[in-house]
Amino acid sequence: MPLLFSALVPPPEVIESIRDEVSGISAPKSVRWSAPEGWHVTLGFYGEEADPTDRVTWLRRRLAGQAAPTLRLEGAGSFSHVLYLGVYGEGLVELATAAGAGRDRPYLPHLTLARTRESVPPELPRRLSAYTSEAWTATDVVLMRSDRAPSGARYSVVETFPLESGHAR
């Protein structure tokens, strides 16, 4: 059964900037880099849902009138078996809360770069600690579907929800 989550997707120029930053990093074979086409900032995670219809309706209601936040990626860290870039922006936590984040655990805005079976080698977040992307305005939230495949998760957009233009609240 597919997993559903809502997310913000960085624009192509930010994706390219990240790609350039990580291209020269060597890592142990145990580190599995995420595919750039799957890079996203998760807002709310909903788990397994066979039919996304109710989730689309729920999100449309929850995201109505939400402001488009201006975001930037900055620095890196790790938790569990994940290497990530930090995400910062006014209005981001409020948007994530509207999308259902923070119910089960505190919301940590991040973009996953890699996963590993062991602990993340400490040199990886250190190597990325000075990274800062250009700022961008996230104009849409997407409801994503994640399907498991032998090569890793495959993501597809189920629905797009436009955010209010202007400054984040």
mmCIF file of the C-alpha atoms, coordinates in Angstrom:
data_MODEL
# 
_entry.id   MODEL 
# 
loop_
_atom_site.group_PDB 
_atom_site.id 
_atom_site.type_symbol 
_atom_site.label_atom_id 
_atom_site.label_alt_id 
_atom_site.label_comp_id 
_atom_site.label_asym_id 
_atom_site.label_entity_id 
_atom_site.label_seq_id 
_atom_site.pdbx_PDB_ins_code 
_atom_site.Cartn_x 
_atom_site.Cartn_y 
_atom_site.Cartn_z 
_atom_site.occupancy 
_atom_site.B_iso_or_equiv 
_atom_site.pdbx_formal_charge 
_atom_site.auth_seq_id 
_atom_site.auth_comp_id 
_atom_site.auth_asym_id 
_atom_site.auth_atom_id 
_atom_site.pdbx_PDB_model_num 
ATOM 1   C CA . MET A 1 1   ? 0.000   0.000  0.000   1.00 0.00 ? 1   MET A CA 1 
ATOM 2   C CA . PRO A 1 2   ? 1.378   3.465  -0.832  1.00 0.00 ? 2   PRO A CA 1 
ATOM 3   C CA . LEU A 1 3   ? 2.476   5.984  1.790   1.00 0.00 ? 3   LEU A CA 1 
ATOM 4   C CA . LEU A 1 4   ? 1.148   9.548  1.613   1.00 0.00 ? 4   LEU A CA 1 
ATOM 5   C CA . PHE A 1 5   ? 2.782   12.771 2.784   1.00 0.00 ? 5   PHE A CA 1 
ATOM 6   C CA . SER A 1 6   ? 2.618   16.472 1.995   1.00 0.00 ? 6   SER A CA 1 
ATOM 7   C CA . ALA A 1 7   ? 5.727   18.348 0.954   1.00 0.00 ? 7   ALA A CA 1 
ATOM 8   C CA . LEU A 1 8   ? 7.369   21.393 -0.566  1.00 0.00 ? 8   LEU A CA 1 
ATOM 9   C CA . VAL A 1 9   ? 9.582   20.814 -3.599  1.00 0.00 ? 9   VAL A CA 1 
ATOM 10  C CA . PRO A 1 10  ? 12.580  23.109 -4.140  1.00 0.00 ? 10  PRO A CA 1 
ATOM 11  C CA . PRO A 1 11  ? 12.829  24.791 -7.544  1.00 0.00 ? 11  PRO A CA 1 
ATOM 12  C CA . PRO A 1 12  ? 15.272  23.469 -10.186 1.00 0.00 ? 12  PRO A CA 1 
ATOM 13  C CA . GLU A 1 13  ? 17.978  26.065 -9.420  1.00 0.00 ? 13  GLU A CA 1 
ATOM 14  C CA . VAL A 1 14  ? 18.063  25.014 -5.755  1.00 0.00 ? 14  VAL A CA 1 
ATOM 15  C CA . ILE A 1 15  ? 18.134  21.320 -6.721  1.00 0.00 ? 15  ILE A CA 1 
ATOM 16  C CA . GLU A 1 16  ? 21.082  22.078 -9.031  1.00 0.00 ? 16  GLU A CA 1 
ATOM 17  C CA . SER A 1 17  ? 22.868  23.960 -6.238  1.00 0.00 ? 17  SER A CA 1 
ATOM 18  C CA . ILE A 1 18  ? 22.487  20.972 -3.888  1.00 0.00 ? 18  ILE A CA 1 
ATOM 19  C CA . ARG A 1 19  ? 23.617  18.600 -6.623  1.00 0.00 ? 19  ARG A CA 1 
ATOM 20  C CA . ASP A 1 20  ? 26.756  20.712 -7.158  1.00 0.00 ? 20  ASP A CA 1 
ATOM 21  C CA . GLU A 1 21  ? 27.447  20.780 -3.411  1.00 0.00 ? 21  GLU A CA 1 
ATOM 22  C CA . VAL A 1 22  ? 27.215  17.012 -2.885  1.00 0.00 ? 22  VAL A CA 1 
ATOM 23  C CA . SER A 1 23  ? 28.831  15.930 -6.170  1.00 0.00 ? 23  SER A CA 1 
ATOM 24  C CA . GLY A 1 24  ? 32.362  16.063 -4.805  1.00 0.00 ? 24  GLY A CA 1 
ATOM 25  C CA . ILE A 1 25  ? 31.638  14.309 -1.518  1.00 0.00 ? 25  ILE A CA 1 
ATOM 26  C CA . SER A 1 26  ? 32.955  10.789 -1.125  1.00 0.00 ? 26  SER A CA 1 
ATOM 27  C CA . ALA A 1 27  ? 31.092  8.599  1.325   1.00 0.00 ? 27  ALA A CA 1 
ATOM 28  C CA . PRO A 1 28  ? 31.230  4.983  2.491   1.00 0.00 ? 28  PRO A CA 1 
ATOM 29  C CA . LYS A 1 29  ? 29.322  2.448  0.398   1.00 0.00 ? 29  LYS A CA 1 
ATOM 30  C CA . SER A 1 30  ? 26.764  2.143  3.211   1.00 0.00 ? 30  SER A CA 1 
ATOM 31  C CA . VAL A 1 31  ? 25.536  5.684  2.432   1.00 0.00 ? 31  VAL A CA 1 
ATOM 32  C CA . ARG A 1 32  ? 22.630  5.651  -0.054  1.00 0.00 ? 32  ARG A CA 1 
ATOM 33  C CA . TRP A 1 33  ? 22.196  9.077  -1.618  1.00 0.00 ? 33  TRP A CA 1 
ATOM 34  C CA . SER A 1 34  ? 18.638  10.151 -2.360  1.00 0.00 ? 34  SER A CA 1 
ATOM 35  C CA . ALA A 1 35  ? 17.830  10.877 -5.995  1.00 0.00 ? 35  ALA A CA 1 
ATOM 36  C CA . PRO A 1 36  ? 17.621  14.628 -6.732  1.00 0.00 ? 36  PRO A CA 1 
ATOM 37  C CA . GLU A 1 37  ? 14.210  14.188 -8.385  1.00 0.00 ? 37  GLU A CA 1 
ATOM 38  C CA . GLY A 1 38  ? 12.919  12.999 -4.999  1.00 0.00 ? 38  GLY A CA 1 
ATOM 39  C CA . TRP A 1 39  ? 14.316  15.848 -2.886  1.00 0.00 ? 39  TRP A CA 1 
ATOM 40  C CA . HIS A 1 40  ? 11.554  17.518 -0.896  1.00 0.00 ? 40  HIS A CA 1 
ATOM 41  C CA . VAL A 1 41  ? 10.725  19.079 2.461   1.00 0.00 ? 41  VAL A CA 1 
ATOM 42  C CA . THR A 1 42  ? 8.102   16.958 4.217   1.00 0.00 ? 42  THR A CA 1 
ATOM 43  C CA . LEU A 1 43  ? 5.302   18.864 5.931   1.00 0.00 ? 43  LEU A CA 1 
ATOM 44  C CA . GLY A 1 44  ? 2.928   16.154 7.153   1.00 0.00 ? 44  GLY A CA 1 
ATOM 45  C CA . PHE A 1 45  ? 3.287   12.363 7.029   1.00 0.00 ? 45  PHE A CA 1 
ATOM 46  C CA . TYR A 1 46  ? 0.052   10.361 6.820   1.00 0.00 ? 46  TYR A CA 1 
ATOM 47  C CA . GLY A 1 47  ? 1.214   6.767  6.439   1.00 0.00 ? 47  GLY A CA 1 
ATOM 48  C CA . GLU A 1 48  ? -0.532  4.113  4.390   1.00 0.00 ? 48  GLU A CA 1 
ATOM 49  C CA . GLU A 1 49  ? -3.734  5.202  2.701   1.00 0.00 ? 49  GLU A CA 1 
ATOM 50  C CA . ALA A 1 50  ? -5.191  3.182  -0.161  1.00 0.00 ? 50  ALA A CA 1 
ATOM 51  C CA . ASP A 1 51  ? -7.403  5.996  -1.465  1.00 0.00 ? 51  ASP A CA 1 
ATOM 52  C CA . PRO A 1 52  ? -6.099  9.575  -1.213  1.00 0.00 ? 52  PRO A CA 1 
ATOM 53  C CA . THR A 1 53  ? -9.511  11.198 -1.817  1.00 0.00 ? 53  THR A CA 1 
ATOM 54  C CA . ASP A 1 54  ? -10.239 11.959 1.854   1.00 0.00 ? 54  ASP A CA 1 
ATOM 55  C CA . ARG A 1 55  ? -6.686  13.242 2.401   1.00 0.00 ? 55  ARG A CA 1 
ATOM 56  C CA . VAL A 1 56  ? -6.990  15.592 -0.600  1.00 0.00 ? 56  VAL A CA 1 
ATOM 57  C CA . THR A 1 57  ? -10.232 17.025 0.824   1.00 0.00 ? 57  THR A CA 1 
ATOM 58  C CA . TRP A 1 58  ? -8.703  17.356 4.308   1.00 0.00 ? 58  TRP A CA 1 
ATOM 59  C CA . LEU A 1 59  ? -5.568  19.098 2.982   1.00 0.00 ? 59  LEU A CA 1 
ATOM 60  C CA . ARG A 1 60  ? -7.532  21.436 0.726   1.00 0.00 ? 60  ARG A CA 1 
ATOM 61  C CA . ARG A 1 61  ? -9.482  22.599 3.778   1.00 0.00 ? 61  ARG A CA 1 
ATOM 62  C CA . ARG A 1 62  ? -6.393  22.834 6.057   1.00 0.00 ? 62  ARG A CA 1 
ATOM 63  C CA . LEU A 1 63  ? -4.219  24.676 3.518   1.00 0.00 ? 63  LEU A CA 1 
ATOM 64  C CA . ALA A 1 64  ? -6.846  27.177 2.321   1.00 0.00 ? 64  ALA A CA 1 
ATOM 65  C CA . GLY A 1 65  ? -5.509  30.703 2.835   1.00 0.00 ? 65  GLY A CA 1 
ATOM 66  C CA . GLN A 1 66  ? -2.046  29.562 3.977   1.00 0.00 ? 66  GLN A CA 1 
ATOM 67  C CA . ALA A 1 67  ? 0.742   31.936 2.964   1.00 0.00 ? 67  ALA A CA 1 
ATOM 68  C CA . ALA A 1 68  ? 3.594   30.878 0.676   1.00 0.00 ? 68  ALA A CA 1 
ATOM 69  C CA . PRO A 1 69  ? 6.745   30.851 2.837   1.00 0.00 ? 69  PRO A CA 1 
ATOM 70  C CA . THR A 1 70  ? 10.137  32.008 1.598   1.00 0.00 ? 70  THR A CA 1 
ATOM 71  C CA . LEU A 1 71  ? 12.652  29.269 2.404   1.00 0.00 ? 71  LEU A CA 1 
ATOM 72  C CA . ARG A 1 72  ? 16.341  28.546 2.330   1.00 0.00 ? 72  ARG A CA 1 
ATOM 73  C CA . LEU A 1 73  ? 18.403  25.422 2.963   1.00 0.00 ? 73  LEU A CA 1 
ATOM 74  C CA . GLU A 1 74  ? 21.238  25.950 5.399   1.00 0.00 ? 74  GLU A CA 1 
ATOM 75  C CA . GLY A 1 75  ? 23.703  23.689 7.156   1.00 0.00 ? 75  GLY A CA 1 
ATOM 76  C CA . ALA A 1 76  ? 23.455  19.957 7.631   1.00 0.00 ? 76  ALA A CA 1 
ATOM 77  C CA . GLY A 1 77  ? 22.829  17.448 10.353  1.00 0.00 ? 77  GLY A CA 1 
ATOM 78  C CA . SER A 1 78  ? 21.877  13.887 11.013  1.00 0.00 ? 78  SER A CA 1 
ATOM 79  C CA . PHE A 1 79  ? 19.354  11.928 13.021  1.00 0.00 ? 79  PHE A CA 1 
ATOM 80  C CA . SER A 1 80  ? 18.881  8.215  13.235  1.00 0.00 ? 80  SER A CA 1 
ATOM 81  C CA . HIS A 1 81  ? 20.296  7.040  9.890   1.00 0.00 ? 81  HIS A CA 1 
ATOM 82  C CA . VAL A 1 82  ? 19.557  10.200 7.878   1.00 0.00 ? 82  VAL A CA 1 
ATOM 83  C CA . LEU A 1 83  ? 21.837  12.950 6.522   1.00 0.00 ? 83  LEU A CA 1 
ATOM 84  C CA . TYR A 1 84  ? 19.888  16.139 5.902   1.00 0.00 ? 84  TYR A CA 1 
ATOM 85  C CA . LEU A 1 85  ? 20.049  19.827 5.045   1.00 0.00 ? 85  LEU A CA 1 
ATOM 86  C CA . GLY A 1 86  ? 18.276  22.214 7.417   1.00 0.00 ? 86  GLY A CA 1 
ATOM 87  C CA . VAL A 1 87  ? 15.304  24.235 6.127   1.00 0.00 ? 87  VAL A CA 1 
ATOM 88  C CA . TYR A 1 88  ? 14.495  27.710 7.434   1.00 0.00 ? 88  TYR A CA 1 
ATOM 89  C CA . GLY A 1 89  ? 11.814  30.245 6.663   1.00 0.00 ? 89  GLY A CA 1 
ATOM 90  C CA . GLU A 1 90  ? 9.172   32.403 8.253   1.00 0.00 ? 90  GLU A CA 1 
ATOM 91  C CA . GLY A 1 91  ? 5.803   30.666 8.233   1.00 0.00 ? 91  GLY A CA 1 
ATOM 92  C CA . LEU A 1 92  ? 7.203   27.180 7.578   1.00 0.00 ? 92  LEU A CA 1 
ATOM 93  C CA . VAL A 1 93  ? 6.300   25.681 10.965  1.00 0.00 ? 93  VAL A CA 1 
ATOM 94  C CA . GLU A 1 94  ? 2.796   27.161 10.769  1.00 0.00 ? 94  GLU A CA 1 
ATOM 95  C CA . LEU A 1 95  ? 2.322   25.699 7.289   1.00 0.00 ? 95  LEU A CA 1 
ATOM 96  C CA . ALA A 1 96  ? 3.614   22.296 8.417   1.00 0.00 ? 96  ALA A CA 1 
ATOM 97  C CA . THR A 1 97  ? 1.303   22.365 11.454  1.00 0.00 ? 97  THR A CA 1 
ATOM 98  C CA . ALA A 1 98  ? -1.671  23.110 9.185   1.00 0.00 ? 98  ALA A CA 1 
ATOM 99  C CA . ALA A 1 99  ? -0.605  20.106 7.072   1.00 0.00 ? 99  ALA A CA 1 
ATOM 100 C CA . GLY A 1 100 ? -0.571  17.849 10.137  1.00 0.00 ? 100 GLY A CA 1 
ATOM 101 C CA . ALA A 1 101 ? 3.045   17.980 11.329  1.00 0.00 ? 101 ALA A CA 1 
ATOM 102 C CA . GLY A 1 102 ? 3.907   17.937 15.013  1.00 0.00 ? 102 GLY A CA 1 
ATOM 103 C CA . ARG A 1 103 ? 1.145   15.602 16.159  1.00 0.00 ? 103 ARG A CA 1 
ATOM 104 C CA . ASP A 1 104 ? 3.377   12.612 16.927  1.00 0.00 ? 104 ASP A CA 1 
ATOM 105 C CA . ARG A 1 105 ? 6.772   14.302 17.361  1.00 0.00 ? 105 ARG A CA 1 
ATOM 106 C CA . PRO A 1 106 ? 8.298   17.773 17.126  1.00 0.00 ? 106 PRO A CA 1 
ATOM 107 C CA . TYR A 1 107 ? 8.596   19.044 13.564  1.00 0.00 ? 107 TYR A CA 1 
ATOM 108 C CA . LEU A 1 108 ? 12.171  19.248 12.239  1.00 0.00 ? 108 LEU A CA 1 
ATOM 109 C CA . PRO A 1 109 ? 12.169  20.894 8.794   1.00 0.00 ? 109 PRO A CA 1 
ATOM 110 C CA . HIS A 1 110 ? 14.766  19.149 6.645   1.00 0.00 ? 110 HIS A CA 1 
ATOM 111 C CA . LEU A 1 111 ? 15.606  17.843 3.194   1.00 0.00 ? 111 LEU A CA 1 
ATOM 112 C CA . THR A 1 112 ? 16.915  14.252 3.263   1.00 0.00 ? 112 THR A CA 1 
ATOM 113 C CA . LEU A 1 113 ? 20.109  13.815 1.260   1.00 0.00 ? 113 LEU A CA 1 
ATOM 114 C CA . ALA A 1 114 ? 21.104  10.277 2.210   1.00 0.00 ? 114 ALA A CA 1 
ATOM 115 C CA . ARG A 1 115 ? 20.298  7.294  4.398   1.00 0.00 ? 115 ARG A CA 1 
ATOM 116 C CA . THR A 1 116 ? 22.587  4.702  5.891   1.00 0.00 ? 116 THR A CA 1 
ATOM 117 C CA . ARG A 1 117 ? 22.198  1.484  7.857   1.00 0.00 ? 117 ARG A CA 1 
ATOM 118 C CA . GLU A 1 118 ? 24.790  2.599  10.401  1.00 0.00 ? 118 GLU A CA 1 
ATOM 119 C CA . SER A 1 119 ? 25.197  6.009  11.990  1.00 0.00 ? 119 SER A CA 1 
ATOM 120 C CA . VAL A 1 120 ? 25.811  8.844  9.557   1.00 0.00 ? 120 VAL A CA 1 
ATOM 121 C CA . PRO A 1 121 ? 29.577  9.389  9.303   1.00 0.00 ? 121 PRO A CA 1 
ATOM 122 C CA . PRO A 1 122 ? 30.227  12.683 11.181  1.00 0.00 ? 122 PRO A CA 1 
ATOM 123 C CA . GLU A 1 123 ? 32.356  14.064 8.360   1.00 0.00 ? 123 GLU A CA 1 
ATOM 124 C CA . LEU A 1 124 ? 29.293  14.265 6.067   1.00 0.00 ? 124 LEU A CA 1 
ATOM 125 C CA . PRO A 1 125 ? 27.293  16.885 8.026   1.00 0.00 ? 125 PRO A CA 1 
ATOM 126 C CA . ARG A 1 126 ? 30.585  18.696 8.771   1.00 0.00 ? 126 ARG A CA 1 
ATOM 127 C CA . ARG A 1 127 ? 31.381  18.815 5.056   1.00 0.00 ? 127 ARG A CA 1 
ATOM 128 C CA . LEU A 1 128 ? 27.961  20.365 4.328   1.00 0.00 ? 128 LEU A CA 1 
ATOM 129 C CA . SER A 1 129 ? 27.780  22.677 7.369   1.00 0.00 ? 129 SER A CA 1 
ATOM 130 C CA . ALA A 1 130 ? 28.587  25.858 5.393   1.00 0.00 ? 130 ALA A CA 1 
ATOM 131 C CA . TYR A 1 131 ? 26.067  25.180 2.624   1.00 0.00 ? 131 TYR A CA 1 
ATOM 132 C CA . THR A 1 132 ? 23.340  27.803 2.128   1.00 0.00 ? 132 THR A CA 1 
ATOM 133 C CA . SER A 1 133 ? 20.957  27.811 -0.817  1.00 0.00 ? 133 SER A CA 1 
ATOM 134 C CA . GLU A 1 134 ? 19.438  30.849 -2.417  1.00 0.00 ? 134 GLU A CA 1 
ATOM 135 C CA . ALA A 1 135 ? 16.027  31.728 -0.974  1.00 0.00 ? 135 ALA A CA 1 
ATOM 136 C CA . TRP A 1 136 ? 12.885  30.679 -2.807  1.00 0.00 ? 136 TRP A CA 1 
ATOM 137 C CA . THR A 1 137 ? 9.156   31.070 -2.295  1.00 0.00 ? 137 THR A CA 1 
ATOM 138 C CA . ALA A 1 138 ? 7.276   27.790 -1.977  1.00 0.00 ? 138 ALA A CA 1 
ATOM 139 C CA . THR A 1 139 ? 4.119   28.559 -3.953  1.00 0.00 ? 139 THR A CA 1 
ATOM 140 C CA . ASP A 1 140 ? 2.580   25.070 -3.742  1.00 0.00 ? 140 ASP A CA 1 
ATOM 141 C CA . VAL A 1 141 ? 2.221   22.169 -1.349  1.00 0.00 ? 141 VAL A CA 1 
ATOM 142 C CA . VAL A 1 142 ? 2.080   18.760 -2.991  1.00 0.00 ? 142 VAL A CA 1 
ATOM 143 C CA . LEU A 1 143 ? 0.448   15.600 -1.712  1.00 0.00 ? 143 LEU A CA 1 
ATOM 144 C CA . MET A 1 144 ? 2.980   12.905 -2.558  1.00 0.00 ? 144 MET A CA 1 
ATOM 145 C CA . ARG A 1 145 ? 2.592   9.180  -2.917  1.00 0.00 ? 145 ARG A CA 1 
ATOM 146 C CA . SER A 1 146 ? 5.560   6.967  -2.085  1.00 0.00 ? 146 SER A CA 1 
ATOM 147 C CA . ASP A 1 147 ? 5.714   3.493  -3.601  1.00 0.00 ? 147 ASP A CA 1 
ATOM 148 C CA . ARG A 1 148 ? 8.393   1.019  -2.608  1.00 0.00 ? 148 ARG A CA 1 
ATOM 149 C CA . ALA A 1 149 ? 10.599  -0.292 -5.402  1.00 0.00 ? 149 ALA A CA 1 
ATOM 150 C CA . PRO A 1 150 ? 13.766  -2.415 -5.409  1.00 0.00 ? 150 PRO A CA 1 
ATOM 151 C CA . SER A 1 151 ? 15.792  0.712  -6.252  1.00 0.00 ? 151 SER A CA 1 
ATOM 152 C CA . GLY A 1 152 ? 14.203  2.704  -3.378  1.00 0.00 ? 152 GLY A CA 1 
ATOM 153 C CA . ALA A 1 153 ? 11.103  4.823  -2.940  1.00 0.00 ? 153 ALA A CA 1 
ATOM 154 C CA . ARG A 1 154 ? 9.402   6.229  -6.031  1.00 0.00 ? 154 ARG A CA 1 
ATOM 155 C CA . TYR A 1 155 ? 7.503   9.465  -5.499  1.00 0.00 ? 155 TYR A CA 1 
ATOM 156 C CA . SER A 1 156 ? 4.607   10.807 -7.512  1.00 0.00 ? 156 SER A CA 1 
ATOM 157 C CA . VAL A 1 157 ? 2.402   13.869 -7.049  1.00 0.00 ? 157 VAL A CA 1 
ATOM 158 C CA . VAL A 1 158 ? -1.223  13.089 -6.218  1.00 0.00 ? 158 VAL A CA 1 
ATOM 159 C CA . GLU A 1 159 ? -2.477  16.683 -5.914  1.00 0.00 ? 159 GLU A CA 1 
ATOM 160 C CA . THR A 1 160 ? -1.079  20.230 -5.830  1.00 0.00 ? 160 THR A CA 1 
ATOM 161 C CA . PHE A 1 161 ? -2.381  22.913 -3.455  1.00 0.00 ? 161 PHE A CA 1 
ATOM 162 C CA . PRO A 1 162 ? -1.496  26.530 -4.295  1.00 0.00 ? 162 PRO A CA 1 
ATOM 163 C CA . LEU A 1 163 ? -0.505  28.806 -1.428  1.00 0.00 ? 163 LEU A CA 1 
ATOM 164 C CA . GLU A 1 164 ? -1.401  32.485 -1.056  1.00 0.00 ? 164 GLU A CA 1 
ATOM 165 C CA . SER A 1 165 ? 1.163   34.765 -2.675  1.00 0.00 ? 165 SER A CA 1 
ATOM 166 C CA . GLY A 1 166 ? 2.730   37.536 -0.652  1.00 0.00 ? 166 GLY A CA 1 
ATOM 167 C CA . HIS A 1 167 ? 4.662   37.301 2.565   1.00 0.00 ? 167 HIS A CA 1 
ATOM 168 C CA . ALA A 1 168 ? 4.344   34.461 5.031   1.00 0.00 ? 168 ALA A CA 1 
ATOM 169 C CA . ARG A 1 169 ? 2.382   35.281 8.148   1.00 0.00 ? 169 ARG A CA 1 
# 
